[in-house]
Amino acid sequence: MNQEMTGRQGVGEHRFFARWYDTVTGPLERRWLGRVREELLADLGGQILEIGAGTGANLAHYRRADHVVAAEPDPAMRERLRRRLGEARVPVELSPVRVEDLPFGDDTFDVVVSTLVLCSVADLPAALAEVRRVLRPAGRLVVIEHVRDDGVRGRAQDALAPLWRRLAAGCHLNRDIATAIRTAGLEAGPIDTFRPRPTLPILHRWIRGTATPPEM
Ligand SMILES: C[S@@+](CC[C@H](N)C(=O)[O-])C[C@H]1O[C@@H](n2cnc3c(N)ncnc32)[C@H](O)[C@@H]1O
């Protein structure tokens, strides 16, 4: 049932990050992140593209999808993703592509899923332009992302961002992802801001929800 495609790739390989990712995020998954994934993903149907699928934390949450392309460009993460394919209840195809250059035609997917990925992509506007291009007019982008906080916490994130980027495989601590989504021409509908506990140090503010192409 599950297959693997080849294609353009390239975000480097982060073996240390991949080795520790599930251990570090485990407490969040158990306390709230797993539940949020379930709420947003379980009812999604049709053709789904998951960008930056990582170690496969979302795989078990798809229940109604016809087909999922799980795209993960980092070979170390992708190897872990491959090992978890057995958890999927729907057909899943692995792909090595980066979101900035997707090898799919316009209007291909009903849903694009991005969980903890838009913080890490090298070129956020290019990534969102590609997401919008491959989404069908009635499609939607589903996100769970950490974002820049307000006030002193936001300024602390700005100061720590260069170090964090090196430690966390290119993750930007301080992106305003909701604004970037709107700037890309997708309409929030709805995207909630929330402050989960526990969270990782200095990742206090998160968003979850959906965004859609504007109605023609
Ligand atoms: C923090 S991990 C999140 C993994 C998974 N989505 C989750 O919810 O646990 C970020 C992932 O984004 C991937 N990534 C980074 N840059 C990317 C890009 N340009 N295109 C697609 N994926 C990218 C990384 O390789 C990594 O697996």
The ligand as an SDF file (V2000), in Angstrom:
LIG
                    3D

 27 29  0  0  0  0  0  0  0  0999 V2000
   10.3820   20.2840   13.5930 C   0  0  0  0  0  0  0  0  0  0  0  0
   10.3050   19.1040   12.3330 S   0  0  0  0  0  0  0  0  0  0  0  0
    8.5480   18.7250   12.2960 C   0  0  0  0  0  0  0  0  0  0  0  0
    8.2720   17.3120   11.8660 C   0  0  0  0  0  0  0  0  0  0  0  0
    6.7840   16.9350   11.7860 C   0  0  0  0  0  0  0  0  0  0  0  0
    6.0840   17.7290   10.8070 N   0  0  0  0  0  0  0  0  0  0  0  0
    6.0770   17.0270   13.1170 C   0  0  0  0  0  0  0  0  0  0  0  0
    4.9760   17.5740   13.1860 O   0  0  0  0  0  0  0  0  0  0  0  0
    6.6230   16.5020   14.0980 O   0  0  0  0  0  0  0  0  0  0  0  0
   10.5040   20.1070   10.8830 C   0  0  0  0  0  0  0  0  0  0  0  0
   10.6120   19.2750    9.6100 C   0  0  0  0  0  0  0  0  0  0  0  0
   10.5660   20.1370    8.4850 O   0  0  0  0  0  0  0  0  0  0  0  0
   11.4780   19.6340    7.5260 C   0  0  0  0  0  0  0  0  0  0  0  0
   11.8770   20.7130    6.6040 N   0  0  0  0  0  0  0  0  0  0  0  0
   12.7990   21.6710    6.7940 C   0  0  0  0  0  0  0  0  0  0  0  0
   12.8950   22.4480    5.7140 N   0  0  0  0  0  0  0  0  0  0  0  0
   11.9860   21.9810    4.8280 C   0  0  0  0  0  0  0  0  0  0  0  0
   11.6210   22.3650    3.4900 C   0  0  0  0  0  0  0  0  0  0  0  0
   12.2060   23.3940    2.9020 N   0  0  0  0  0  0  0  0  0  0  0  0
   10.6560   21.6520    2.8700 N   0  0  0  0  0  0  0  0  0  0  0  0
   10.0590   20.6210    3.5050 C   0  0  0  0  0  0  0  0  0  0  0  0
   10.3710   20.1960    4.7400 N   0  0  0  0  0  0  0  0  0  0  0  0
   11.3300   20.8800    5.3930 C   0  0  0  0  0  0  0  0  0  0  0  0
   12.6270   19.1200    8.3530 C   0  0  0  0  0  0  0  0  0  0  0  0
   13.4340   18.2230    7.6190 O   0  0  0  0  0  0  0  0  0  0  0  0
   11.9090   18.4930    9.5310 C   0  0  0  0  0  0  0  0  0  0  0  0
   11.6370   17.1420    9.3150 O   0  0  0  0  0  0  0  0  0  0  0  0
  1  2  1  0
  2  3  1  0
  2 10  1  0
  3  4  1  0
  4  5  1  0
  5  6  1  0
  5  7  1  0
  7  8  2  0
  7  9  1  0
 10 11  1  0
 11 12  1  0
 11 26  1  0
 12 13  1  0
 13 14  1  0
 13 24  1  0
 14 15  1  0
 14 23  1  0
 15 16  2  0
 16 17  1  0
 17 18  1  0
 17 23  2  0
 18 19  1  0
 18 20  2  0
 20 21  1  0
 21 22  2  0
 22 23  1  0
 24 25  1  0
 24 26  1  0
 26 27  1  0
M  CHG  2   2   1   9  -1
M  END
$$$$
